[in-house]
Amino acid sequence: MYLSHYNFTEKPFQITTDPKFIWLGEKHLEALSTLKYGVLENKGFLLLTGDVGTGKTMLINCLVTKLDIEAIIATVPDPDLEILDFFNSLSDSFKMNKKFKGKGDFIVHLKDFLHKAHAENKNVLLIIDEAQRLNDELLEEIRLLSNIELYNKKLINIFFVGQYEFNDILMRERNRAVRQRITVRYNIDPLTESETGELIMSRLETAGAKGKIFSTSAIHEIYSFSSGYPRLINVICDHALLTGYTKDTKKIDVKIIKECSEELTIPVTKSMIEISKTSVKTSNKNKEKELKKNTDQQIDKPYKKSPQLLRMSYITAAALLLIITAYLINNLTSKSSPKWTVEDLTTQKYKNSLQKEKRTLSTEMEEAKKIETTPATSDNDKEKSDGKMKEIFPSPDQTVIIYFKHNSNELTDEAFKTLHEIAEYMIHSPEAKITVKGYTDSTGHYRYNVNVSRFRANIIKSYLVGKGVDSSTIESLGLGPANPIATNSTVEGRKVNRRVEIELN
């Protein structure tokens, strides 16, 4: 309707995931890089979480198009299925051309399918969207599918995509086996106000816009309405363009956005409030009747509480409320480690690169131990190593800073070179010890940042251990956004703060 009015070639704010309009901010690029790494390295179980409308599905679609590998991909848009229906859905998605009547028959054919895909050098990826709709029984069946593997390679990568509620499902005791197998996870947060403006500008330019259509104050109001959720940004921007068309203006100001915000907000009417009150009263009356019925069945005479007992009840309830409130505040503000440990996140990529691909992890560690116990070849070698180390650590109180590739968990060539020199020194200096400290910028959730920083510190430790360094001489820490060396208010500053420091003790 309004395309010619704004000289657009197509609508810029459709809520469908049109690849032409995909805009990836800093957090999206980091998420994409992390998830792509998990798929390419056959990490098994992956997890992407985020609130409704944060762009999870868009990110998955983008990931699928950017995978530079031969892959067979199946997507389950809604996993709220019976187990056999789920298996038949997979069969259809993987084009197995068979409908199964039993679990055993499906497992046999799936195993054959996965081995055939491996023989053809194809990765198999199962994406389960809306994972928060999974029940515990089906989740366990999905875990068992991952047991179809070779001794050195996963034959299927299973990718959970869901809302925050899925984390609660994983934390149940009966689902601990699945939880422990998730090796790569990422939580996508809403956009910041500046990212909101960048998203709007990108979509307008893709649609053929010339010049600025939304004022700065209008973008601020859009952010206030949407809280940075891309889906809500698209909804209000599309509504604003239509309103601008009806008002015969090509500039969208804050007044139009406020008008659209009021129109899009679901009103709470007086009748709705009365209905709610009536519902509550009816519910309370029913509860009172049920309680009285149960009480009459248990005792012959009604029991009346004394005033002293009532006062004691109130005091006890108030005390319990204070304790619960203090506990919740402590949990929300605590900077302690999250319940999800990251020991399983430590990548083996840099260990595996030192030995042949088909060696098992136990063989690698045995060889690493042999290297650890090998004495220095000569005093001359040690002197050379000490001299090289002085170039890396000019003084004991100085640190070496290691950076990863941008929006990636992969080390740079320069980082590999530095780590190789540190490993040589450590092997020839058994008394030496180092502390590896991972840091992030301050964007995102604190606990998630601690996870990421510890993950990257463990990558460094894994590489050094793989080179033959005694693991007991390396302490790895994840410190999250602590000790920034640059401002977090700029992109460059945040890049500098995402680092790993190696300190010689």
N, C-alpha and C positions, 0 to 999 in steps of 0.2 A: 504493500500500500504506500509506504513512504520512501521507496527506493529512489525514485526520480527526484523527490523533494531534496534529498541530501546528496544526490549524485552517486549513490551506491550501486555496485554491480550485484550485490546480494546482501541479505540480512546479516549484520555483524554479530548479533547476540542471540543466536539460536542456542537452545540448551542441549541439542544433540552434539555428539562428539565428532564433528567434522574435522578431519586431520588438517585441513587448510588453516583452521583457526586456532590450532594448538599453540599456546604460549607457555613456555617453560621458564619459570623463575629459578632463583638460586636453589631453593629447597627441592623443587621438582627435578632439577638436573642432578642433584646429589642423590635423590631417591632413585632416579633412573639408573645412575651409574652403579649404585649399590645392588639393585635388583638384577641388573644385567650381569654383574659379576657373579651373583649367586647362580644364575642360570648357566652361564658359560662354564663355570667351574663345577657343575653338577653337585650342588650343595644339598640336594634332597628337598627339604622343606623350607619354604620362604614365606614371609608374612608381611603384608602391607595393611596398615590400619589407618583410620582417619574418620573424622566426623562426617555426617551426611552432607553432601555437596562440596567436599573439598577437592574433588577431581581424581578420585582413585581409579575409576573406570577409564577416564581419559589417559591416565598415566600408564595403565596396563596396555591399552590399545597402542600407545606410543612405543612401549617396550617391545611389543610383538613386531611392529614394523621395523624396529631398529636392530633386531637380533641378526648378526652377521653369521648365522649358522644355518645348516639344514635342520629344520625342526618340524616335528608333528605336534600341533597344538590343539588341545581340546578345552573348551570353556563351558563351565556349568553356571548359568546365570542365576539359578535358584536351587540350592541344595536341600531344600525342605522336601525330601523324597523318602520313600521306603527304600530299603537297601537294594532289593532286586531292581527296582525302577532306576535307582542311581547307576547300577552296573550297566543296565541296558542303555541308559543315556550316554555313558562313556563309550559303549560299543558303537553307538550311532555317531558320536563325535569323532571317534578314531577311525570311522569307516571300516569296522570289522565285519560288516555285512552279515550279522547274525543276531537273533534275539534269543536270550538265555532264559531258562526256566529254573536254574539253580545256581548258587554261588560257586560250587566246585567247577562246573563247566565253564563259567566265566573266567575263573582264575587260570585254568589251563590255557584257554585261548589268549588271555592277556599276556601270560608269560611268553607264549610263542610269538605274539605280536611285538613285545618289547625286545626280545632277542633278535628278531628279524630287523627291527629298526636300528639296533646297535650294529649289526653286521653291515648295514648300509650307511653307517656313520651319521645317523640322524638322532638328534636329541628329542626326547618326548617330554612335553610340558603340559601338565594339567592345571588349569586355572579355575579355582572355585570362588566365584564372586558371592557377595552377601553371606560370607562365612558365618556370621553371627546367627544364622538360621539353622546351622548344623545341630543335630542332636548328638548326645554322647555316644550312642551305639554306632551311628554312621561315621563319626569321627574316628572311632577305633578301627572300623573296617578300612577307612582310607589310610590309616597308619600302616595296616598290614599289607596294603598294596606296595608300600615302599620297600618291603622285605624282598621283593623280586629284584635282585641285584647281582652283579658280579663281585668277585672278591675285592676288586679295586675300583669299582665304578657304580654309581647309582644309575639305574636304567630308566627312572622316571623322576622328574622334578615336580613337586606338588606345591602349588602357589595359592596360599590363602589370602583373600582380599575381603576385608570386612570392617565393620564399625567397631568402636571401642568395646562394645559388649562381648566381642569374641575373646578379648583378653580375659574376661571373667570366666568364660567357658574353659579356656586353657588352664586357668589357675585351679580348677577343681582337681582334687586328689586323683580321681579316676582317669584324668586326662594328662597326667604327668609324663607318660611315655611320649605323647605327641609333643608336649611342651619342650621336652629335653632334646627333641630332634630338630627343632627349628633353629637353623644355623645363621640365617640372615633375616633380619627384621627391620622395618622402617615405618615410622609414624609420620604422616603428612599433616602439617598444621595449616590453618587458614592463612591467607595472604596478609601482608602488612599493608598500611595505607599507601605507601609508595609503590608496592607491587600491584595494588589494585589499579592505580593510575596507569602503570605500564601495561597491564592486561587490557584495559579499556582502549588505550592508544593503539596497541598491536591489532586488536580486532577491527578497529575502525580503519586502519591503514590497509588491512587485508581486504576489507569490503570496498576499498576504493575511495575513502574519504580524503578530502583535500582541506588541510587546515584543522584548527582546533574546534571541536564541537562542544565538548563538555568543559565548563569552567573549572578552575581549581577548587572553588568552594562547592561546586556540584559534586566533584569527585570525593571531597571530604564527607559530604552528606551520604553519598553512595556507600562509602566505607562504614559510616555509622549505622546505616540500615542493614548492610550485609554482613558486617563483622569480618569481612575478608573471605567469605565463602563464595567461590566462583559461580556456583549455580544461581545464588541470589543476586550476584552482580549482573549476570546476564539477564535475569528476569526484570530487574528494575531499570536497567539501561534500555532494554527493548521497549518497555512501557513509557520511558521518558522520551524516546525518539517518536513514538506514536503521538504522545501528548504535544510535542513540539510541532509535529505535522499539523495537528488539528488547530494549533494556535498560530500557524503560519510563521514559525520562527525556525531558523537553522542553528541557533545557539541554545544549548541547554544550560540553564543556570540553576542555582540552589533552590529557587522558588518552585521550579517544575519538579525537582527531585523530591522536595518535601510533599508536594501535592501527590506524586505517585506513591510515595511511602505510605501516606494515609490511605490511599485507595487499595494498596496491596496488603495492608495490615488487617487481619481478620478481627472484626469488632466483637467485643463482649457486650451483648445487649442485656437489658433489664430482665427480659423473659428468660434468657439463658441462665442468669444468676438465680432467678426464682426456681427454675427447673433444677439447678444444682442443689439449692437449699432443700427443696422438696425431696430430692433423691437422698440427700444426706440424712434428713429427718426420718424418712421411711426406713433407710438402712439401719439407723440407730434404734428405731422402734423394734425392728425385726430382731436385732441383736439382743435388745432388752428382753423380748419375749422368750427367745431361745435360752438366754441365761437364766431367766426365772424358771423356765421349764426344767432345765437341767438341775437347778438348785432344789426345786421342789421334789425331784426324784431322789435326791441324795439325802435330804434331811427332812424331818417332820415339821420342824418349826423354823420360821424365818429368823435369820441371824442379823442382828443390828449392831453395827460397829459403834464402839464407844468413842467419845470425842478425843480421848487420849490416844487411842489407836489410830484415828484418822490423822491426828497431828504427826505422829511417828511415821505414818505412811507418806505424808507429804514431804517430811524432812528427808526420808530415805530416797524418795524419787528425785528430789532436788539434788541430793548428793550424787546420785548415779548420773544425772544429766550433766552435772559439772565435770565428772570424771570422763564421760564419753566425749564431751565437747573438747576437753583438753587433749584427749587422745587423738581426735580427728585433726585438730589444729596442728599437733606435733607431727602427724603423718603428712599433712599437706605442705608444711613448711620445712620438713626435715631435709637435709642434704646428705642423708646417709645413702648407702648403696641400695638400689632397687631390688625387689624380690627376685627378679629374673637375673640369674648370674650370666656372665659372659664368657665363662671358661670354654663353653662349646663354640663360641664365636671365633676363637683364635684360628686363623686360616693356616692351612698346611701347604699353600701354594708355593711358598718360598723354600719349604723343606723339600717338597716333591721335585722342584726344579734342579736340585743337586744330585738326585739319583734317577735311575731309570723309572719311567712311568709305571711299570707294572710291579715294582717292589711294594710290599706292604709297609704300613706305618711302623710296625714292630721291627722290621728289618732295618728301616731307616734309623730308628732310635738306637739299635744295637751298634750300627756303624758309627753313629754320632758319639756313643760312649767310648768306642775304641779310639776315636780321634781325640776325645777329651783326655784320655790317659796317656797319649803319646807324648813323651818329653820333647823339649826343644832340641833341635838338631845340634845347636852349638851356641856358645856365648856370643859369637859374632852375629848370629841370626837374631838373638835377643836384643843386642845393641842396635841393630838396624830397626827392629820393631819399635824399641823405645824411642829412637830418633823420629820414626814416622809418627808415633803417637803424640810426640811433642808438637808436631805440626798440626795435629787435629785438636789436641787439648793443650794450648800454650801454657796454661796454669791450672792447678788442681780445682780451683773454684769456678772454672769456666765450663760451659756446656756446648755440646754440638746440637744444632737444630736440624731436624730432618723434616722435609715436606713431601707430601704425597701429590700425585697429579691432581689437577683441578677437578673438584666434584667426583673424586674417585678414591678407592682404597688401594690403588696401585702405586708403588714407589717409583720415583724418577730414576733415570740412569745415574745421575749424580749421587742420589741417596744410596743406591746399590754400591757404588764405588767407595763411598765413605764407610758404609757398614762392613764392607770387605776388609778395609784397613783396620777398623776397630776389632773385628773378629780375629785377625792375625795377631794383633797385640794381646788380646785376652788369652788366646791359646798359649802364647809364649810367656805370659805373665799370670800364673795361676793365682797369685795373691791379689790381683786386681779385681775390683768389683765396680759395677755400674748400676745406676738407677735410670730406668726409662720412664719418662713422664709424658703422657698424652694430654693434649689440650684441644679445646674447641673454641668457637666464638660464643657469644651469649644469646644467639637466636635459638628459638625452640625451647622445649621442656628441659629443665635442669637434669633430671634423672636420665633422660635420653642422651643428653650431651655427655654425661659421665660414662654411659655405655659405649658410645662411639669412641671417646678418647681412650678408654681401656682396650677396646677392640684394636685400635691402631697401635697402641703400645705393645700389645701382644703379638701383632704382626712383626714388629721389630725384634721382639724377643725370640719368636719362632725362627726367624731368619738366622739370627746369631747362633742359636742352639743347633740349627741345621748345619751351620758351618763348622761346628765342633766346640763351641763355647759351653762351659759347664753351666747348666741352667741355674744352679744355686748361687752363682756369682751375679745374677741379673735379677733386679727387682723391677717389676713393671707396675705402674700406677696410672689410673684414669682420673684426671683432675677436672675434667669438664671445662667450664669457662673461667676457671681460676687463673690468676696471674697474666692478664692480657698484656701483650707488648705493643699493641697498637689500638686505636679506637675501633669499637665495634659498630660505629655509626656509618661506616663506609664499606663498600664491597672489598676494596683493597685491604682495609684494616682487618676485616673478618678473615680474609685469606691468610694473612700473616699470622693471625692468632690460632688458626688450625694447624697445629704443628706437633711434633714429638721431640722432646729434649732428652739428650743422653748426657748424664752427669757422671764423671769419673770420681769414684770414692777412694 
